[in-house]
Amino acid sequence: NGDRLPGVSQNQLTVALDLAQPLGTKSLSWHADASYRSSFTTNINDLAYSAHDGAIIRDARRANYRVLDGFALINLAVTLQATDNLRARLYVNNVTNEAGVTAQTIRYNAADHNNFEYLSRPRTIGLALTYAVR
């Protein structure tokens, strides 16, 4: 009773802003979005079964229970619609290069190299050119 659902943040927030700017026969579009999730757990609680004596014990490592920090991600983009067919988009995803741990697996009785953290995609900067054939 009262344990948090694993992998689910108590608070999440997403905001986005788009702005279109005409430039004669062309147009420029600006985009920004941000998302936030508060801390969350990797398992329901820190209780584990002890095969040795059949007891339920508090052992966060054995139960694969961790409280993972919350994090925020910010993405930015600008798009130039050069012609009806040609569009160029410059973008930066995860502007702050936040690690953003989304899950963690700790294997009990395993070497440290068997433990995993699942991270958000790192900062990505790119240029996308799109040509529509009509």
C-alpha positions in Angstrom: 0.0 0.0 0.0 1.4 3.4 -0.9 4.3 2.1 -3.1 4.8 4.0 -6.3 4.3 2.3 -9.7 7.8 1.5 -11.1 9.0 3.6 -14.0 6.2 6.2 -13.6 6.9 9.7 -12.4 4.5 11.4 -10.1 4.8 14.6 -12.2 5.3 15.1 -15.9 5.2 18.2 -18.0 5.6 18.9 -21.7 5.4 22.3 -23.4 5.9 23.3 -27.0 6.1 26.5 -28.9 5.8 27.0 -32.7 6.1 30.2 -34.6 5.7 30.6 -38.4 7.3 33.6 -40.1 6.5 34.3 -43.8 9.5 35.5 -45.9 7.9 36.5 -49.2 7.5 33.3 -51.2 9.4 31.3 -48.5 8.6 30.7 -44.8 10.6 30.2 -41.7 9.2 28.1 -38.8 10.7 28.1 -35.3 10.1 25.2 -32.9 11.0 24.7 -29.2 9.8 22.0 -26.8 10.7 20.9 -23.4 9.7 17.9 -21.2 10.2 17.2 -17.6 9.6 14.1 -15.5 10.1 13.9 -11.7 11.9 11.1 -9.9 10.7 7.6 -10.2 11.5 4.1 -8.9 12.7 1.0 -10.8 10.6 -1.5 -8.7 7.6 -1.4 -6.5 9.6 -1.5 -3.3 12.9 -2.7 -1.8 11.6 -6.0 -0.5 13.2 -9.2 -1.8 12.8 -12.9 -1.3 15.6 -14.7 0.5 15.9 -18.2 -0.9 18.2 -19.1 2.0 15.5 -19.0 4.7 12.3 -18.1 2.7 12.0 -14.7 4.4 11.1 -11.4 2.8 13.9 -8.9 3.5 14.7 -5.3 2.8 17.5 -5.4 0.2 17.3 -2.7 -2.5 20.1 -4.3 -4.6 18.4 -7.8 -4.6 15.0 -6.2 -5.3 16.5 -4.0 -8.1 15.0 -1.0 -6.4 16.4 2.4 -7.1 15.0 5.9 -7.0 16.1 7.6 -10.3 16.4 11.3 -10.5 14.0 13.4 -12.5 15.2 15.3 -15.6 14.3 17.7 -18.3 14.9 17.6 -22.1 14.9 20.6 -24.4 14.7 20.5 -28.2 15.0 23.3 -30.7 14.5 23.5 -34.5 14.2 26.0 -37.3 12.8 25.1 -40.7 13.1 27.0 -44.0 10.4 26.2 -46.6 12.4 27.3 -49.6 10.0 26.1 -52.3 6.8 24.1 -52.4 9.0 21.0 -52.7 12.2 21.9 -50.8 12.5 22.2 -47.0 15.6 22.5 -44.8 15.4 21.9 -41.1 18.2 22.6 -38.6 17.7 21.0 -35.2 19.3 20.4 -31.8 17.7 17.7 -29.7 18.6 17.4 -26.0 20.2 20.9 -26.0 21.7 20.5 -22.5 23.0 17.0 -23.2 21.1 15.6 -20.2 21.8 11.9 -19.5 18.2 11.3 -18.5 18.3 7.9 -16.9 15.0 6.2 -17.9 15.7 2.8 -16.4 18.3 0.9 -14.4 19.0 -2.8 -14.0 21.2 -4.0 -11.1 21.8 -7.7 -11.3 22.3 -9.2 -7.8 25.3 -11.6 -7.5 26.6 -10.3 -10.9 29.8 -8.5 -11.8 29.4 -4.7 -12.2 29.7 -5.0 -16.0 26.2 -6.7 -15.9 24.5 -3.6 -14.5 22.8 -1.2 -17.0 21.5 2.3 -17.1 19.2 3.2 -20.0 19.9 6.8 -21.0 18.1 9.4 -23.1 19.5 10.1 -26.5 22.5 12.5 -26.2 22.7 15.9 -27.7 22.0 15.5 -31.4 22.6 18.3 -34.0 21.5 17.8 -37.5 20.3 19.2 -40.8 17.5 17.5 -42.6 16.7 18.3 -46.3 13.4 17.2 -47.6 12.3 17.3 -51.2 8.7 16.3 -52.0 8.1 14.8 -55.5 4.7 15.8 -56.7 
